[in-house]
Amino acid sequence: MALLSVPILAVALLAAVVIHNLLRVYTSPLSKIPNAGFGAAYSRLAWAFPQEYRGTVTIDLPKLHEKLGPLVRIGPNEVSFYSRETYETVHKVGSKFRKDSRVYGEDPEQHAKRRRIMGQLFSRTKVPQLEKLISSHVNRFIQTIRDNGPSVDLAVASRALEADIMSTFSFGKSIEAVDSWAKGKELEMVAKNDLKATWMPVFTNFPLLCELLEQLEDIIFRVSGVRSACTKGLAEFQQWCRDSWQMALSEDSEIEDPGISSPNLIQSLCKSGLHAETALSEAKENLGPGTDTTSATLAHILWALAQNPDYQKALYEDLTAVSFSTDMTTLENVPRLQACVKEGIRWAGAAAAMLPRIVPPGGIELHGKFIPEGVSKQTVLTSSPIWYQHDKTAFPDPKVFNPYRWLTEDCRGMSEDKLRDRFYIPFSRGANICMGAHFAYLELYISVSQVIRNFHLDICNPAQRSILERNKETKWIPVPLPKRREWVAAVPMEKLENERLLGAVMQRKEQGLSGVIDVLKLNSDSDADHDGGSGHDEDE
């Protein structure tokens, strides 16, 4: 009897656990909300792991919302919402919805303190002081293209540029990604740090699984002495950050680049009273997202402009009228530039991450359903800003890049559209708006304008060029969004040389010669049709 009692007891305990979980699932107020998929009510792992691994959660969920409504249950205590009204409720100033510590990792008071300090550094009045820093790296980037062009892999090149800008701003020292790219190899520690970012949703939502994988890699390393390329790249990145951090703390000097007098982020944070280790953490976090999102947006904008020579020419002429200024106020008042930058930010949707928030005490009723605060576990509400940027009502043909949706009919000003502007929330809204928004705009304004100043952009793939030729009389050739995966930042799926993705020819302007000299000798028959002044032509 004693021998039988052990397995019987084990079965009884297992049955009790199963019954408890079933009761929790079916008696919870969340049981009235449609499930995202099989097993979603029991475990987020059961439904979401394949999507998180493939980078399709933020792509798949809007489709489910179209079928199931504004609320979809994606875990035992987690609900996805797709509603602009709910977004405003959750993210408004003074909202009682707290950030999920799994993602943000700190209590609200500490976060508020750090945010106040960072907010002062990234304010609209402070950001223009970084004009020289950004321009210095953009000029270096352009010279590198001149020396190594004419065919440019825009995604890799843009990432190198933004990595140098953000590392100089954060640590006072460039990571020299452009120099590495110029030698024909992407800087490994930048590439692997970006790769880590693609796995962040998996790390966040399935920490136990990730911990097991890390332990397994440690065991393999002890036996074989071999680390994965990703782990080695990340170790190099961490070491570079710590070395640069120590240098920034030990020197009274500011940013090392000549002609740039702005203090770096680490020094500014320490002078504001933050602990040095906290400043290091902020600088590292600033370098990652600041590189991925802005570089992806820049690459998409340049790729789209390469397919629309008429718009490119008109933009060149507008920028000529302001002497290709790098002043932020001047640039944001060039309608065609502002339109293509805002459309690029909207269209690329580079910041694709979900933004989880904890339901406050007492719960809340949304769309006729009561969402409890949670008992044993906190209830989480989550959504992604990218969904609203691709909303079909606010942005007809949302997957198409079309800057004209922002312009007046004569292209001399920005059009008014309350619905469009309400759904344009790439940096979120309210109390949790991204502090780096002004910085990102300035980077994009300067980068796009200076690239257009120095080069004519053209698609190098023959198939794409034939499409342009067939549509050369069209005012605007719609550019569809490339296929991609969406983790923390959007990642294109195809190789960049693919006809549908970010391959472009940067054609040099030669002073004293009419038109554009295509150094690849493509379309040489059209040289006679080029106009003289700007290096852009209507019918190319």
C-alpha positions as CSV (number, residue, x, y, z in Angstrom):
1,M,0.0,0.0,0.0
2,A,2.8,2.4,0.8
3,L,4.4,1.8,-2.6
4,L,1.1,2.5,-4.3
5,S,0.5,5.7,-2.3
6,V,3.5,7.5,-3.8
7,P,2.3,7.4,-7.5
8,I,-1.3,7.9,-6.5
9,L,-0.3,11.0,-4.5
10,A,1.7,12.2,-7.5
11,V,-1.2,11.7,-9.9
12,A,-3.5,13.5,-7.4
13,L,-1.2,16.4,-7.1
14,L,-0.9,16.7,-10.9
15,A,-4.7,16.5,-11.2
16,A,-5.1,19.2,-8.6
17,V,-2.7,21.5,-10.5
18,V,-4.4,20.9,-13.8
19,I,-7.9,21.5,-12.3
20,H,-6.6,24.6,-10.6
21,N,-5.3,26.0,-13.8
22,L,-8.4,25.1,-15.7
23,L,-10.6,26.9,-13.1
24,R,-8.3,29.9,-13.2
25,V,-8.6,30.0,-17.0
26,Y,-12.3,29.5,-17.2
27,T,-13.4,31.6,-14.2
28,S,-11.1,34.6,-15.0
29,P,-12.8,37.7,-16.4
30,L,-10.2,37.4,-19.2
31,S,-12.0,34.2,-20.3
32,K,-14.5,36.4,-22.0
33,I,-11.8,37.8,-24.3
34,P,-11.0,35.9,-27.5
35,N,-7.8,33.9,-27.5
36,A,-5.0,34.6,-30.0
37,G,-4.5,30.9,-30.6
38,F,-4.6,27.4,-29.1
39,G,-3.2,27.4,-25.6
40,A,-3.0,31.2,-25.3
41,A,-5.1,31.2,-22.2
42,Y,-2.9,28.6,-20.5
43,S,0.5,29.8,-21.5
44,R,2.0,32.5,-23.6
45,L,4.7,30.0,-24.6
46,A,2.1,27.8,-26.2
47,W,0.9,30.4,-28.7
48,A,3.5,33.1,-28.9
49,F,6.9,31.4,-28.9
50,P,6.8,30.5,-32.7
51,Q,5.7,34.1,-33.5
52,E,8.3,35.7,-31.2
53,Y,11.0,33.5,-32.6
54,R,10.1,34.3,-36.2
55,G,9.6,38.0,-35.5
56,T,5.9,38.0,-36.6
57,V,4.0,38.8,-33.4
58,T,3.4,42.4,-34.3
59,I,2.6,41.4,-37.8
60,D,0.1,38.7,-36.9
61,L,-1.7,40.4,-34.1
62,P,-3.3,43.2,-36.2
63,K,-4.7,40.5,-38.4
64,L,-6.2,38.7,-35.4
65,H,-7.6,42.0,-34.1
66,E,-9.4,42.5,-37.5
67,K,-11.1,39.1,-36.9
68,L,-11.6,39.0,-33.2
69,G,-12.0,42.7,-32.2
70,P,-10.0,45.3,-30.2
71,L,-9.1,42.9,-27.4
72,V,-7.3,39.6,-27.8
73,R,-5.9,37.4,-25.0
74,I,-2.3,36.4,-25.8
75,G,-1.4,34.9,-22.4
76,P,-3.0,33.8,-19.1
77,N,-2.7,37.3,-17.8
78,E,-1.9,39.3,-20.9
79,V,-4.2,41.1,-23.3
80,S,-3.3,42.8,-26.6
81,F,-5.4,45.8,-27.7
82,Y,-5.8,47.6,-31.0
83,S,-7.8,50.8,-30.3
84,R,-6.6,54.4,-30.5
85,E,-9.0,55.4,-27.7
86,T,-7.6,52.6,-25.4
87,Y,-4.0,53.6,-26.4
88,E,-4.7,57.2,-25.2
89,T,-6.2,55.9,-21.9
90,V,-3.2,53.6,-21.2
91,H,-0.5,56.0,-22.2
92,K,-1.9,59.5,-21.4
93,V,-0.1,61.8,-19.0
94,G,-1.0,60.9,-15.4
95,S,-2.0,57.4,-16.4
96,K,-2.1,54.8,-13.6
97,F,-0.9,52.1,-15.9
98,R,2.7,51.3,-14.9
99,K,5.4,49.9,-17.1
100,D,6.0,46.2,-17.0
101,S,9.2,45.5,-15.0
102,R,10.0,42.5,-17.2
103,V,10.8,45.0,-20.0
104,Y,11.8,48.2,-18.2
105,G,13.3,46.6,-15.1
106,E,12.9,49.3,-12.5
107,D,10.4,51.0,-10.1
108,P,8.4,54.0,-11.3
109,E,10.2,56.5,-9.0
110,Q,13.7,55.6,-10.3
111,H,12.4,55.6,-13.9
112,A,10.9,59.1,-13.4
113,K,14.1,60.5,-12.0
114,R,16.2,59.1,-14.9
115,R,13.6,60.3,-17.4
116,R,13.6,63.8,-16.1
117,I,17.4,64.1,-16.5
118,M,17.3,62.4,-20.0
119,G,14.4,64.6,-21.0
120,Q,16.4,67.7,-20.4
121,L,19.2,66.4,-22.6
122,F,16.9,65.5,-25.5
123,S,14.6,68.5,-25.4
124,R,13.8,70.4,-28.6
125,T,15.9,73.3,-27.3
126,K,19.0,71.1,-26.5
127,V,19.0,68.8,-29.5
128,P,20.1,71.5,-32.1
129,Q,23.3,71.7,-30.2
130,L,24.2,68.3,-31.6
131,E,24.1,69.6,-35.2
132,K,27.9,69.6,-35.5
133,L,28.2,66.1,-34.1
134,I,25.7,64.7,-36.6
135,S,27.1,66.7,-39.6
136,S,30.6,65.6,-38.8
137,H,29.7,61.9,-39.1
138,V,27.4,62.4,-42.1
139,N,30.3,64.2,-43.9
140,R,32.6,61.3,-43.1
141,F,29.9,58.9,-44.4
142,I,29.5,60.8,-47.7
143,Q,33.3,60.9,-48.2
144,T,33.4,57.1,-47.6
145,I,30.8,56.6,-50.3
146,R,32.8,58.7,-52.7
147,D,35.9,56.7,-52.0
148,N,34.2,53.3,-52.1
149,G,31.0,53.7,-54.2
150,P,29.1,53.7,-56.3
151,S,27.0,50.7,-55.3
152,V,25.9,50.9,-51.7
153,D,24.2,48.5,-49.4
154,L,21.9,51.0,-47.7
155,A,20.9,49.0,-44.6
156,V,24.5,48.2,-43.6
157,A,25.8,51.7,-44.5
158,S,23.1,53.5,-42.6
159,R,23.6,51.3,-39.6
160,A,27.3,52.1,-39.6
161,L,26.6,55.8,-39.8
162,E,24.1,55.8,-36.9
163,A,26.3,53.6,-34.8
164,D,29.1,56.2,-35.1
165,I,26.7,59.1,-34.3
166,M,25.2,57.4,-31.3
167,S,28.4,56.1,-29.9
168,T,30.0,59.5,-30.1
169,F,27.0,61.1,-28.5
170,S,26.7,58.5,-25.7
171,F,30.4,57.8,-24.9
172,G,32.3,60.7,-26.5
173,K,34.1,58.3,-28.7
174,S,33.1,56.8,-32.1
175,I,32.8,53.1,-32.5
176,E,34.2,53.5,-36.0
177,A,31.6,51.5,-37.7
178,V,31.9,53.5,-40.9
179,D,35.6,52.9,-41.1
180,S,35.0,49.2,-40.7
181,W,32.3,49.3,-43.4
182,A,34.6,51.2,-45.7
183,K,37.1,48.3,-45.5
184,G,34.4,45.9,-46.7
185,K,33.3,44.4,-43.4
186,E,30.5,45.4,-41.0
187,L,31.7,45.9,-37.5
188,E,31.1,42.6,-35.8
189,M,30.1,44.0,-32.4
190,V,27.6,46.3,-33.9
191,A,26.0,43.5,-36.0
192,K,25.8,41.1,-33.1
193,N,24.4,43.7,-30.7
194,D,21.7,44.3,-33.3
195,L,21.1,40.5,-33.5
196,K,20.7,40.4,-29.7
197,A,18.0,43.1,-30.0
198,T,16.0,40.9,-32.4
199,W,15.8,38.3,-29.6
200,M,14.7,40.7,-26.8
201,P,11.0,39.7,-27.0
202,V,12.0,36.1,-26.5
203,F,14.3,37.0,-23.5
204,T,11.5,39.1,-22.0
205,N,8.6,36.7,-22.3
206,F,10.3,33.4,-21.9
207,P,13.2,34.1,-19.4
208,L,13.4,30.5,-18.0
209,L,13.8,29.1,-21.5
210,C,16.5,31.7,-22.3
211,E,18.3,31.0,-19.0
212,L,18.4,27.3,-19.9
213,L,19.9,28.1,-23.3
214,E,22.5,30.3,-21.8
215,Q,23.5,27.5,-19.3
216,L,23.7,25.1,-22.2
217,E,26.1,27.4,-24.1
218,D,28.2,27.7,-20.9
219,I,28.5,23.9,-20.7
220,I,29.4,23.6,-24.4
221,F,32.1,26.4,-23.9
222,R,33.6,24.5,-20.9
223,V,33.8,21.3,-22.9
224,S,34.9,22.7,-26.3
225,G,36.3,26.1,-25.5
226,V,34.2,27.6,-28.3
227,R,31.8,30.5,-28.0
228,S,29.2,31.4,-30.6
229,A,29.9,34.3,-32.9
230,C,27.0,36.2,-31.4
231,T,28.3,35.8,-27.8
232,K,31.8,36.8,-28.9
233,G,30.5,39.9,-30.7
234,L,28.4,40.9,-27.6
235,A,31.4,40.4,-25.4
236,E,33.4,42.8,-27.6
237,F,30.6,45.3,-27.5
238,Q,30.3,45.1,-23.7
239,Q,34.1,45.6,-23.4
240,W,34.1,48.5,-25.8
241,C,31.4,50.2,-23.8
242,R,33.1,49.7,-20.5
243,D,36.5,50.9,-21.8
244,S,34.9,54.0,-23.4
245,W,32.9,54.6,-20.2
246,Q,36.0,54.6,-18.1
247,M,37.7,57.0,-20.5
248,A,34.7,59.3,-20.4
249,L,34.8,59.4,-16.6
250,S,38.6,59.9,-16.4
251,E,38.7,62.8,-18.7
252,D,37.4,66.3,-18.3
253,S,37.4,66.7,-22.1
254,E,34.2,66.5,-24.0
255,I,33.5,64.7,-27.3
256,E,36.8,63.9,-28.9
257,D,35.8,64.8,-32.5
258,P,37.4,68.1,-33.7
259,G,35.0,71.0,-33.9
260,I,32.4,69.4,-31.7
261,S,31.9,70.9,-28.2
262,S,28.8,69.0,-27.0
263,P,29.3,67.0,-23.8
264,N,28.8,63.3,-24.1
265,L,25.8,61.5,-22.5
266,I,27.8,59.8,-19.7
267,Q,29.4,63.0,-18.6
268,S,26.1,64.9,-18.7
269,L,24.3,62.2,-16.7
270,C,27.0,62.0,-14.0
271,K,27.0,65.8,-13.7
272,S,23.2,65.6,-13.2
273,G,23.7,63.3,-10.2
274,L,23.2,59.9,-11.6
275,H,25.5,57.1,-10.5
276,A,28.3,56.3,-12.9
277,E,27.1,52.7,-13.4
278,T,23.6,54.0,-14.1
279,A,25.1,56.3,-16.7
280,L,26.9,53.4,-18.4
281,S,23.6,51.5,-18.5
282,E,21.8,54.4,-20.1
283,A,24.6,55.0,-22.7
284,K,24.5,51.3,-23.7
285,E,20.7,51.3,-24.0
286,N,20.9,54.6,-26.0
287,L,23.4,53.1,-28.4
288,G,21.3,50.1,-29.3
289,P,17.8,51.4,-30.1
290,G,19.2,54.7,-31.3
291,T,21.2,52.8,-34.0
292,D,18.6,50.2,-35.1
293,T,15.5,52.3,-35.5
294,T,17.0,55.5,-37.1
295,S,19.3,53.5,-39.5
296,A,16.5,51.4,-40.7
297,T,14.3,54.4,-41.3
298,L,17.1,56.2,-43.2
299,A,17.8,53.2,-45.4
300,H,14.1,52.9,-46.3
301,I,13.8,56.6,-47.1
302,L,16.8,56.6,-49.4
303,W,15.6,53.4,-51.1
304,A,12.2,54.9,-51.8
305,L,13.7,58.2,-53.1
306,A,15.9,56.2,-55.4
307,Q,12.7,54.9,-57.1
308,N,11.3,58.4,-57.6
309,P,13.7,60.7,-59.4
310,D,11.1,63.5,-59.9
311,Y,10.5,63.8,-56.1
312,Q,14.2,63.6,-55.6
313,K,14.9,66.4,-58.0
314,A,12.2,68.6,-56.5
315,L,13.6,67.9,-53.0
316,Y,17.1,68.8,-54.2
317,E,15.8,72.2,-55.5
318,D,14.0,72.9,-52.2
319,L,17.2,72.2,-50.3
320,T,19.2,74.3,-52.7
321,A,16.8,77.2,-51.8
322,V,17.9,77.0,-48.2
323,S,21.6,76.4,-49.1
324,F,21.5,72.9,-47.8
325,S,21.4,74.2,-44.2
326,T,21.9,71.8,-41.4
327,D,19.9,74.0,-39.0
328,M,17.0,72.0,-37.5
329,T,14.5,74.8,-37.7
330,T,15.3,75.5,-41.3
331,L,15.2,71.9,-42.4
332,E,11.9,71.1,-40.6
333,N,10.4,74.0,-42.6
334,V,11.2,72.4,-46.0
335,P,7.8,70.7,-46.7
336,R,9.1,68.0,-49.1
337,L,11.9,67.0,-46.6
338,Q,9.6,66.9,-43.7
339,A,7.0,64.9,-45.6
340,C,9.5,62.2,-46.8
341,V,11.0,61.9,-43.3
342,K,7.7,61.7,-41.5
343,E,6.4,59.2,-44.2
344,G,9.7,57.2,-43.8
345,I,9.3,57.0,-40.1
346,R,5.6,56.0,-40.5
347,W,6.2,53.5,-43.3
348,A,9.4,51.8,-42.0
349,G,7.9,51.5,-38.6
350,A,11.3,50.6,-37.3
351,A,10.3,50.7,-33.6
352,A,8.1,47.7,-33.7
353,A,8.2,46.6,-30.0
354,M,5.1,46.0,-27.9
355,L,4.7,48.3,-25.0
356,P,3.3,46.3,-22.0
357,R,1.6,48.1,-19.2
358,I,0.3,46.8,-15.8
359,V,-3.5,47.2,-15.1
360,P,-3.9,49.4,-12.1
361,P,-5.7,48.4,-8.8
362,G,-9.4,48.1,-9.3
363,G,-9.1,47.0,-12.9
364,I,-10.7,48.8,-15.9
365,E,-13.5,48.2,-18.3
366,L,-12.6,48.4,-22.0
367,H,-14.8,47.7,-24.9
368,G,-17.5,46.1,-22.7
369,K,-15.0,43.7,-21.0
370,F,-13.7,44.0,-17.5
371,I,-9.9,43.7,-17.2
372,P,-8.9,42.9,-13.6
373,E,-5.7,44.0,-11.9
374,G,-4.7,40.4,-11.3
375,V,-4.4,38.4,-8.1
376,S,-1.4,36.0,-8.2
377,K,0.0,37.7,-11.3
378,Q,-0.4,41.2,-12.6
379,T,-2.6,41.7,-15.6
380,V,-0.8,43.2,-18.6
381,L,-2.2,45.3,-21.5
382,T,0.0,45.7,-24.5
383,S,0.0,47.2,-28.0
384,S,2.5,48.4,-30.6
385,P,2.7,52.0,-32.0
386,I,3.4,50.5,-35.4
387,W,-0.1,49.3,-35.8
388,Y,-1.5,52.8,-35.7
389,Q,1.0,54.0,-38.3
390,H,-0.2,51.3,-40.6
391,D,-3.9,51.8,-39.9
392,K,-5.9,51.5,-43.2
393,T,-8.4,54.2,-42.3
394,A,-5.9,56.9,-41.2
395,F,-3.3,56.0,-43.9
396,P,-4.9,54.5,-47.1
397,D,-2.5,52.0,-48.7
398,P,-0.4,52.0,-45.5
399,K,2.3,49.7,-46.8
400,V,3.1,52.1,-49.5
401,F,5.6,54.9,-49.1
402,N,3.9,58.1,-50.3
403,P,5.1,61.5,-48.9
404,Y,2.3,63.3,-50.8
405,R,-0.1,62.2,-48.1
406,W,1.5,64.8,-45.9
407,L,1.7,67.7,-48.4
408,T,-0.7,70.3,-49.7
409,E,-1.6,70.0,-53.4
410,D,1.0,72.6,-54.4
411,C,3.6,70.9,-52.2
412,R,4.4,74.2,-50.5
413,G,3.2,73.2,-47.1
414,M,2.1,70.4,-44.9
415,S,-1.6,69.4,-45.2
416,E,-4.0,69.2,-42.3
417,D,-5.5,65.9,-41.4
418,K,-6.6,65.3,-37.9
419,L,-7.2,61.6,-38.2
420,R,-3.8,61.1,-39.8
421,D,-2.0,63.1,-37.2
422,R,-3.9,61.4,-34.4
423,F,-2.7,58.0,-35.6
424,Y,0.9,59.1,-36.2
425,I,2.5,57.9,-33.0
426,P,5.9,56.4,-33.9
427,F,7.4,57.7,-30.7
428,S,4.3,56.9,-28.7
429,R,2.4,59.6,-26.9
430,G,1.7,61.1,-23.5
431,A,3.9,60.5,-20.5
432,N,5.9,57.7,-22.2
433,I,6.8,59.5,-25.4
434,C,10.2,58.6,-26.7
435,M,12.7,61.2,-25.5
436,G,14.9,60.7,-28.6
437,A,12.3,61.8,-31.1
438,H,13.9,65.3,-31.7
439,F,17.3,63.7,-32.0
440,A,16.0,61.1,-34.5
441,Y,14.3,63.9,-36.6
442,L,17.5,65.9,-36.7
443,E,19.6,62.9,-37.7
444,L,17.2,62.1,-40.6
445,Y,16.9,65.7,-41.8
446,I,20.6,66.2,-42.0
447,S,21.4,62.7,-43.4
448,V,18.8,62.8,-46.1
449,S,19.5,66.4,-47.1
450,Q,23.2,65.9,-47.3
451,V,23.0,62.6,-49.2
452,I,20.6,64.3,-51.7
453,R,23.1,67.2,-51.9
454,N,26.0,65.0,-52.9
455,F,24.5,62.1,-54.8
456,H,21.7,61.2,-57.2
457,L,20.1,57.9,-55.9
458,D,19.2,55.3,-58.5
459,I,18.2,51.6,-58.2
460,C,20.9,49.3,-59.4
461,N,18.8,46.2,-60.0
462,P,17.8,45.9,-63.7
463,A,14.3,44.6,-63.0
464,Q,13.6,47.6,-60.7
465,R,15.1,50.0,-63.3
466,S,12.8,48.6,-66.0
467,I,9.8,49.3,-63.7
468,L,11.0,52.9,-63.3
469,E,11.4,53.3,-67.0
470,R,7.8,52.1,-67.7
471,N,6.4,54.5,-65.1
472,K,8.7,57.5,-65.8
473,E,5.7,59.8,-66.7
474,T,4.0,59.0,-63.4
475,K,4.2,61.8,-60.7
476,W,4.9,59.3,-58.0
477,I,5.8,55.6,-58.2
478,P,4.3,53.7,-55.2
479,V,7.0,51.9,-53.2
480,P,5.7,48.8,-51.3
481,L,7.1,48.0,-47.9
482,P,9.7,45.2,-48.1
483,K,9.0,41.9,-46.3
484,R,10.5,41.9,-42.8
485,R,10.5,40.5,-39.3
486,E,9.5,42.7,-36.4
487,W,11.2,42.2,-33.0
488,V,12.2,45.3,-31.0
489,A,13.1,46.9,-34.4
490,A,12.0,45.9,-37.8
491,V,14.5,43.7,-39.8
492,P,14.3,43.2,-43.6
493,M,14.1,39.6,-44.6
494,E,15.7,39.6,-48.0
495,K,19.3,40.2,-48.9
496,L,19.9,43.9,-49.6
497,E,20.9,43.2,-53.2
498,N,17.5,41.8,-53.9
499,E,15.4,43.7,-56.4
500,R,12.8,44.5,-53.8
501,L,15.1,45.7,-51.1
502,L,17.6,48.3,-50.2
503,G,20.2,48.2,-53.0
504,A,20.8,51.5,-54.7
505,V,23.4,53.1,-56.9
506,M,24.8,56.4,-55.6
507,Q,25.7,58.3,-58.7
508,R,28.3,61.1,-58.3
509,K,27.7,64.6,-59.4
510,E,30.7,65.9,-61.4
511,Q,31.2,69.7,-61.3
512,G,31.4,71.3,-64.7
513,L,29.5,68.5,-66.5
514,S,25.9,68.5,-67.3
515,G,23.7,66.1,-65.5
516,V,24.7,63.0,-63.7
517,I,27.6,60.7,-64.6
518,D,26.5,57.1,-63.9
519,V,29.8,55.5,-63.0
520,L,28.4,52.1,-63.6
521,K,27.6,53.1,-67.2
522,L,23.9,52.2,-66.7
523,N,21.4,54.0,-68.9
524,S,24.1,56.0,-70.6
525,D,21.7,56.6,-73.5
526,S,19.7,59.0,-71.4
527,D,22.6,61.3,-70.6
528,A,21.6,63.6,-73.4
529,D,18.2,64.2,-71.7
530,H,19.7,65.3,-68.4
531,D,19.2,68.9,-67.4
532,G,22.2,71.0,-66.5
533,G,22.0,72.5,-63.1
534,S,21.0,70.2,-60.3
535,G,22.1,66.8,-61.5
536,H,18.5,65.5,-61.4
537,D,16.3,65.0,-64.4
538,E,12.6,64.6,-65.0
539,D,12.6,61.5,-67.2
540,E,15.4,59.4,-65.9
